[in-house]
Amino acid sequence: MIQRIQSVFLLILVIAMISLLFLPLWAKTNPDNNQEVVLTAFSLSSQAATPTDAVSTMGAINENTMVIGGLAIIIALVALYEIFQYKNRFTQIKLGLLNSLLLAALLGTIFYYSSYVGDALVKTTTPGDYQAGFYLPILGLIVNSLANRFIKRDEDLVRSVDRLR
């Protein structure tokens, strides 16, 4: 029963959340002094073209964003646990709903750190750029909803067969 299509979708979710831990989520560059602020799953840090630029203009910025990394790890663990709960589809549906809420919280947290905290660190009118890691929670929401749809379809199939007996 592990080879069902919803297990493949949940495995894609696990891979996406693990990939999020290693990819940058957001970056913004100040064209005046080439200072760049990069948001990853575990930190919001500034990088300058030369080390003296960072010290003279603003100092080294390194803000802790462990909430993003923690949420991604929890989502991956819940999805991995959900794969092996194939005998209890109601538990899978509940875990899928929990993962949807956690993914929404992850997207909100990433958006908060990129829009409010990151923009406050670099004073410029140019907008920041969302990197590849930002889109992984969106992919996670899509594959999680597809997995939930197929789990529900399996449950409906089992109920219809039970009615025929």
C-alpha contacts under 8 A as a table, 3 or more apart, distances in Angstrom:
res1	aa1	res2	aa2	distance
1	M	4	R	5.95
1	M	86	Y	6.64
2	I	7	S	6.11
2	I	83	I	6.98
2	I	84	F	7.09
2	I	86	Y	6.98
3	Q	7	S	6.37
3	Q	8	V	7.30
4	R	7	S	5.42
4	R	8	V	6.87
5	I	8	V	5.11
5	I	9	F	6.44
5	I	147	A	7.47
5	I	150	F	7.39
6	Q	9	F	4.96
6	Q	10	L	6.12
6	Q	146	L	7.21
6	Q	147	A	4.28
6	Q	148	N	7.34
6	Q	150	F	5.89
6	Q	151	I	6.60
7	S	10	L	5.02
7	S	11	L	6.06
7	S	83	I	5.48
7	S	147	A	7.27
8	V	11	L	5.01
8	V	12	I	6.25
9	F	12	I	5.06
9	F	13	L	6.35
9	F	143	V	5.35
9	F	144	N	6.77
9	F	146	L	7.11
9	F	147	A	5.66
10	L	13	L	4.90
10	L	14	V	6.32
10	L	79	A	5.78
10	L	80	L	7.12
10	L	82	E	7.81
10	L	83	I	6.62
10	L	143	V	6.92
10	L	144	N	6.47
10	L	147	A	6.52
11	L	14	V	5.01
11	L	15	I	6.25
11	L	79	A	7.45
11	L	80	L	7.10
11	L	83	I	7.79
12	I	15	I	5.09
12	I	16	A	6.06
12	I	140	G	7.74
12	I	143	V	7.25
13	L	16	A	5.06
13	L	17	M	6.22
13	L	76	A	6.90
13	L	79	A	7.03
13	L	139	L	7.67
13	L	140	G	5.09
13	L	143	V	6.48
13	L	144	N	6.87
14	V	17	M	5.28
14	V	18	I	6.24
14	V	75	I	7.55
14	V	76	A	4.55
14	V	77	L	7.54
14	V	79	A	6.33
14	V	80	L	6.69
15	I	18	I	5.17
15	I	19	S	6.04
15	I	76	A	7.75
16	A	19	S	5.05
16	A	20	L	6.16
16	A	136	L	5.72
16	A	137	P	7.45
16	A	139	L	7.58
16	A	140	G	6.67
17	M	20	L	4.99
17	M	21	L	6.79
17	M	72	A	5.29
17	M	73	I	6.86
17	M	75	I	7.12
17	M	76	A	5.82
17	M	136	L	7.02
17	M	137	P	7.26
17	M	140	G	7.59
18	I	21	L	5.42
18	I	22	F	7.35
18	I	72	A	7.17
18	I	73	I	7.13
18	I	76	A	7.05
19	S	22	F	5.49
19	S	23	L	6.39
19	S	133	G	7.50
19	S	136	L	7.99
20	L	23	L	5.34
20	L	24	P	7.70
20	L	25	L	7.82
20	L	41	A	6.89
20	L	72	A	7.28
20	L	133	G	5.13
20	L	134	F	7.77
20	L	136	L	6.49
21	L	40	T	7.38
21	L	41	A	5.31
21	L	42	F	7.64
21	L	69	G	6.12
21	L	72	A	7.30
22	F	40	T	7.58
22	F	41	A	7.36
23	L	40	T	6.66
23	L	41	A	7.75
23	L	132	A	6.85
23	L	133	G	5.14
24	P	27	A	7.65
24	P	38	V	6.93
24	P	39	L	6.02
24	P	40	T	4.67
24	P	41	A	7.37
24	P	131	Q	5.97
24	P	132	A	6.81
24	P	133	G	5.52
24	P	134	F	7.73
25	L	38	V	7.57
25	L	39	L	5.46
25	L	40	T	5.36
25	L	41	A	7.29
25	L	110	I	7.72
25	L	130	Y	6.04
25	L	131	Q	4.89
25	L	132	A	6.34
25	L	133	G	4.49
25	L	134	F	4.67
26	W	38	V	5.84
26	W	39	L	5.03
26	W	40	T	7.23
26	W	114	S	6.36
26	W	128	G	6.87
26	W	129	D	5.71
26	W	130	Y	4.42
26	W	131	Q	5.08
26	W	133	G	7.84
26	W	134	F	6.95
27	A	36	E	6.86
27	A	37	V	5.56
27	A	38	V	4.42
27	A	39	L	6.21
27	A	128	G	5.59
27	A	129	D	5.36
27	A	130	Y	6.51
27	A	131	Q	6.99
28	K	36	E	5.56
28	K	37	V	5.33
28	K	38	V	6.71
28	K	118	G	7.86
28	K	119	D	7.95
28	K	122	V	7.53
28	K	126	T	7.98
28	K	127	P	6.84
28	K	128	G	4.16
28	K	129	D	6.09
29	T	34	N	6.15
29	T	35	Q	5.64
29	T	36	E	4.23
29	T	37	V	6.45
29	T	122	V	7.58
29	T	126	T	7.91
29	T	128	G	7.16
30	N	33	N	6.05
30	N	34	N	5.25
30	N	35	Q	5.27
30	N	36	E	6.33
30	N	122	V	6.47
30	N	123	K	7.32
30	N	124	T	6.01
30	N	126	T	7.56
31	P	34	N	5.07
31	P	35	Q	7.40
32	D	35	Q	7.96
33	N	48	A	7.75
33	N	49	A	7.88
33	N	53	D	7.25
34	N	48	A	6.00
34	N	49	A	5.82
35	Q	46	S	6.80
35	Q	47	Q	5.80
35	Q	48	A	4.32
35	Q	49	A	6.53
35	Q	53	D	7.73
35	Q	54	A	6.97
35	Q	122	V	7.85
36	E	46	S	5.49
36	E	47	Q	5.06
36	E	48	A	5.96
36	E	122	V	7.93
37	V	44	L	6.88
37	V	45	S	5.58
37	V	46	S	4.23
37	V	47	Q	6.19
37	V	118	G	6.93
37	V	121	L	7.66
37	V	122	V	7.20
38	V	44	L	5.71
38	V	45	S	5.54
38	V	46	S	6.27
38	V	47	Q	7.70
39	L	42	F	7.95
39	L	43	S	6.05
39	L	44	L	4.42
39	L	45	S	6.65
39	L	113	Y	7.74
39	L	114	S	7.06
39	L	118	G	7.71
40	T	43	S	5.35
40	T	44	L	6.26
40	T	65	T	7.70
41	A	65	T	6.38
41	A	66	M	6.61
41	A	67	V	7.89
41	A	68	I	5.18
41	A	69	G	4.64
42	F	64	N	6.18
42	F	65	T	4.74
42	F	66	M	4.66
42	F	67	V	7.61
42	F	68	I	6.72
42	F	69	G	5.62
43	S	62	N	6.46
43	S	63	E	5.55
43	S	64	N	4.72
43	S	65	T	4.76
43	S	66	M	6.94
44	L	61	I	7.56
44	L	62	N	5.64
44	L	63	E	4.93
44	L	64	N	6.41
44	L	65	T	6.50
44	L	118	G	7.42
45	S	60	A	7.67
45	S	61	I	5.24
45	S	62	N	4.28
45	S	63	E	6.21
46	S	54	A	7.71
46	S	60	A	6.36
46	S	61	I	5.26
46	S	62	N	6.69
47	Q	54	A	6.87
47	Q	60	A	7.76
48	A	51	P	6.17
48	A	53	D	6.03
48	A	54	A	5.23
49	A	53	D	6.88
49	A	54	A	7.95
50	T	53	D	5.45
50	T	54	A	7.04
51	P	54	A	5.48
51	P	55	V	6.58
52	T	55	V	5.18
52	T	56	S	5.96
53	D	56	S	5.25
53	D	57	T	5.90
54	A	57	T	5.56
54	A	58	M	5.78
54	A	59	G	5.29
54	A	60	A	5.98
55	V	58	M	5.88
55	V	59	G	4.13
55	V	60	A	6.15
56	S	59	G	6.40
58	M	61	I	7.78
65	T	68	I	5.92
65	T	69	G	7.27
66	M	69	G	5.10
66	M	70	G	5.86
67	V	70	G	5.02
67	V	71	L	6.01
67	V	109	T	7.77
68	I	71	L	5.28
68	I	72	A	6.25
68	I	106	L	6.25
68	I	109	T	6.65
68	I	110	I	6.80
69	G	72	A	5.12
69	G	73	I	6.21
70	G	73	I	5.16
70	G	74	I	6.16
71	L	74	I	5.08
71	L	75	I	6.07
71	L	102	L	6.95
71	L	103	L	7.96
71	L	106	L	6.20
72	A	75	I	5.14
72	A	76	A	6.21
72	A	106	L	7.24
73	I	76	A	5.12
73	I	77	L	6.18
74	I	77	L	5.10
74	I	78	V	6.10
75	I	78	V	5.19
75	I	79	A	6.13
75	I	99	N	5.98
75	I	102	L	6.61
75	I	103	L	7.20
76	A	79	A	5.18
76	A	80	L	6.09
77	L	80	L	5.03
77	L	81	Y	6.09
78	V	81	Y	5.08
78	V	82	E	5.99
78	V	95	L	6.90
78	V	99	N	6.96
79	A	82	E	4.86
79	A	83	I	6.33
79	A	95	L	7.62
79	A	96	G	7.59
79	A	99	N	7.28
80	L	83	I	5.29
80	L	84	F	7.07
81	Y	84	F	5.54
81	Y	85	Q	6.65
82	E	85	Q	5.17
82	E	86	Y	7.42
82	E	91	T	7.85
82	E	92	Q	5.50
82	E	95	L	6.38
82	E	96	G	7.56
83	I	86	Y	6.33
83	I	92	Q	7.82
84	F	87	K	7.99
85	Q	88	N	5.65
85	Q	89	R	7.13
85	Q	91	T	7.02
85	Q	92	Q	6.18
86	Y	89	R	6.01
86	Y	92	Q	7.06
88	N	91	T	5.51
88	N	92	Q	6.55
89	R	92	Q	4.84
89	R	93	I	6.15
89	R	151	I	6.57
89	R	152	K	7.80
89	R	155	E	6.63
90	F	93	I	5.05
90	F	94	K	6.27
91	T	94	K	5.09
91	T	95	L	6.08
92	Q	95	L	5.07
92	Q	96	G	6.01
92	Q	148	N	7.92
92	Q	151	I	7.39
93	I	96	G	4.99
93	I	97	L	6.28
93	I	148	N	6.15
93	I	151	I	6.91
93	I	152	K	7.36
94	K	97	L	5.12
94	K	98	L	6.23
95	L	98	L	4.92
95	L	99	N	6.09
96	G	99	N	5.01
96	G	100	S	6.21
96	G	144	N	6.62
96	G	145	S	7.71
96	G	147	A	7.86
96	G	148	N	6.11
97	L	100	S	4.99
97	L	101	L	6.43
98	L	101	L	5.20
98	L	102	L	6.22
99	N	102	L	4.91
99	N	103	L	5.95
99	N	144	N	7.54
100	S	103	L	5.09
100	S	104	A	6.21
100	S	141	L	6.40
100	S	144	N	7.02
100	S	145	S	7.74
101	L	104	A	5.10
101	L	105	A	6.22
102	L	105	A	4.98
102	L	106	L	6.10
103	L	106	L	4.90
103	L	107	L	6.19
103	L	137	P	6.26
103	L	140	G	7.30
103	L	141	L	6.50
104	A	107	L	5.15
104	A	108	G	6.17
104	A	141	L	7.99
105	A	108	G	5.02
105	A	109	T	6.07
106	L	109	T	5.08
106	L	110	I	6.16
106	L	137	P	7.29
107	L	110	I	5.16
107	L	111	F	6.07
107	L	137	P	6.48
107	L	138	I	7.81
108	G	111	F	5.06
108	G	112	Y	6.03
109	T	112	Y	5.01
109	T	113	Y	6.23
110	I	113	Y	5.30
110	I	114	S	6.10
110	I	134	F	7.49
111	F	114	S	5.17
111	F	115	S	5.76
112	Y	115	S	5.36
112	Y	116	Y	5.57
112	Y	117	V	6.90
113	Y	116	Y	5.76
113	Y	117	V	4.91
113	Y	118	G	5.88
114	S	117	V	6.13
114	S	118	G	4.89
114	S	119	D	6.68
114	S	128	G	7.90
115	S	118	G	6.02
115	S	119	D	5.63
116	Y	119	D	5.44
116	Y	120	A	6.09
117	V	120	A	5.25
117	V	121	L	6.54
118	G	121	L	5.25
118	G	122	V	6.79
119	D	122	V	5.54
119	D	123	K	6.88
119	D	128	G	7.74
120	A	123	K	6.44
124	T	127	P	7.89
130	Y	133	G	7.94
130	Y	134	F	6.07
131	Q	134	F	5.76
131	Q	135	Y	7.61
132	A	135	Y	5.78
132	A	136	L	7.16
133	G	136	L	5.43
133	G	137	P	7.92
134	F	137	P	6.66
134	F	138	I	7.78
135	Y	138	I	5.24
135	Y	139	L	6.39
136	L	139	L	4.94
136	L	140	G	6.04
137	P	140	G	4.65
137	P	141	L	6.13
138	I	141	L	5.08
138	I	142	I	6.39
139	L	142	I	5.13
139	L	143	V	6.25
140	G	143	V	5.30
140	G	144	N	5.84
141	L	144	N	5.12
141	L	145	S	6.11
142	I	145	S	5.29
142	I	146	L	6.27
143	V	146	L	4.94
143	V	147	A	6.05
144	N	147	A	5.05
144	N	148	N	6.17
145	S	148	N	5.00
145	S	149	R	6.14
146	L	149	R	5.02
146	L	150	F	6.34
147	A	150	F	5.23
147	A	151	I	6.13
148	N	151	I	5.03
148	N	152	K	6.10
149	R	152	K	5.16
149	R	153	R	6.16
150	F	153	R	4.81
150	F	154	D	6.20
151	I	154	D	5.13
151	I	155	E	6.31
152	K	155	E	4.99
152	K	156	D	6.15
153	R	156	D	5.09
153	R	157	L	6.18
154	D	157	L	5.03
154	D	158	V	6.25
155	E	158	V	5.17
155	E	159	R	6.22
156	D	159	R	5.06
156	D	160	S	6.14
157	L	160	S	5.15
157	L	161	V	6.27
158	V	161	V	5.20
158	V	162	D	6.21
159	R	162	D	5.01
159	R	163	R	6.30
160	S	163	R	5.13
160	S	164	L	6.61
161	V	164	L	5.24
161	V	165	R	6.84
162	D	165	R	5.49
